[in-house]
């Protein structure tokens, strides 16, 4: 039976898929003490298709980027479930890091990253409020529009 957080997500139409396997020499997550560090997650949907491909500011809109960031956050949650077995073990979302594949003059990275931040608050309520960094980058693997990593306090 799904825990309270997964039930809340399901009520919003979000069902977690299996966590993506790493594509290089790293692991999807590392737990040390009561912190869970989750590797950067690209904006793949449950079928392995990119939600948004290309650069923000030249072909990818803020709305498409925000949807991609939300998809990254869903993939973070899938990694947390793989690590802990239950999203209810998340005590707090500590920090998210957002990497926006963007044109040099694109300035709305924080608006794009809200797609991930909003999902964490929707999933965890006040425990989902977090510190955050958003950085524009020249490129991302697979020409993904977004990548998001995270740090979580867990029980």
Secondary structure as GFF3:
##gff-version 3
##sequence-region A 1 155
A	DSSP	alpha_helix	4	11	.	.	.	ID=ss1
A	DSSP	beta_strand	29	32	.	.	.	ID=ss2
A	DSSP	beta_strand	35	42	.	.	.	ID=ss3
A	DSSP	beta_strand	55	56	.	.	.	ID=ss4
A	DSSP	beta_strand	59	60	.	.	.	ID=ss5
A	DSSP	alpha_helix	62	84	.	.	.	ID=ss6
A	DSSP	three_ten_helix	87	89	.	.	.	ID=ss7
A	DSSP	beta_strand	90	101	.	.	.	ID=ss8
A	DSSP	alpha_helix	109	124	.	.	.	ID=ss9
A	DSSP	three_ten_helix	125	128	.	.	.	ID=ss10
A	DSSP	beta_strand	131	137	.	.	.	ID=ss11
A	DSSP	three_ten_helix	141	143	.	.	.	ID=ss12
A	DSSP	beta_strand	146	154	.	.	.	ID=ss13
###
